[in-house]
Amino acid sequence: MFAQLWRQLEKFGLGRAAAYAGFLALAAFALSWLEYRRAARMFPAEAYVIIVAVLFVLLGIWMGRQLTVPKDREGFSRNEAAIEVLGLSSRECAVLELLGQGMANKEIARALEISPNTVKTHLSHLFEKLDVSRRAQAVMKAKELSLIP
């Protein structure tokens, strides 16, 4: 019965989350099992609250690290074939990379030491070549094509 439940949870991608929820339920049960009255007499209430808070903070940090997938930027390799097919210039690639970092036109202009109007021109060419109409769409498409990390 437990194996069937586990397989159904895995099917929806909830197997790990269910395991962590079960662990938290067991931890809560263990805290109540530890005879609260005895622990409360041994330690002042503030110390008991601090100990429980620290345990839950550490558990939260551990769970956060287990549930999140680190971004692997070291393994990124630019798709040179797509750059060549799209006909992107090196300057347009530089503008696209800074655009992916969330920079505004003036910030991109300062970083590349060009005028903001030149940045707008590069962006309009990028939008045309990537077949998009907005900055966010350009960044998403560039990431899909592995043009930027």
Secondary structure, DSSP 8 states (H G I E B T S, - for coil): -HHHHHHHHHHTT-HHHHHHHHHHHHHHHHHHHT-HHHHHHHS-HHHHHHHHHHHHHHHHHHHHHHHS-----TT----HHHHHHHT--HHHHHHHHHHHTT--HHHHHHHHTS-HHHHHHHHHHHHHHHT-SSHHHHHHHHHHTTS--
